Structure formats: structure tokens, C-alpha cells
Amino acid sequence: MTNKELANYVSNFLDQERGQKAEVAKKLGIQKQSFNNLLKKQNFSLDDANKILNCVGYKLDTQIKIIKK
């Protein structure tokens, strides 16, 4: 999953949870526009995703495995 796909995944999840973007922005102490910019940044990270999801009582489940090619 790319950074952009991760940001879109989080954004879509919040859209399904009606009104969550405004709530997250408020909990992060930023304006909604700044929150939207956070979701659009090129280097959106797992930490960014978890910081956002934590505001609404969720976390990202990341199971990373090393597999042989």
C-alpha cells in the first residue's frame, strides 16, 4: 500500500463515520483545512494514520511479514 492509498483508506473510513473529519481536526487542535492537507501530504505515514484513528477510538492493524521471493 502506498502512502496515498493509506491516506485515502483513512479518509474513506472517516467519511463512512459521518462527521468524523471535523471531530478529528478539533481533537488534533487544527482546522479542517489543515486536516485535509495532512491527508494529502506525500509522506503520509502509519504514525499519521494511527494519530488520526486514535482520535475516534480506532487504530490501524498492521501485520508486516517478511516472505521469501
PEVENVEN-V450399 format. One line per field, one symbol per residue. ss: DSSP state (@ for helix, = for strand, . for the rest). Layout:
# PEVENVEN-V450399
ss->???
This chain:
# PEVENVEN-V450399
ss->..@@@@@@@@@@@@@@...@@@@@@@@@...@@@@@@@@@.....@@@@@@@@@...............
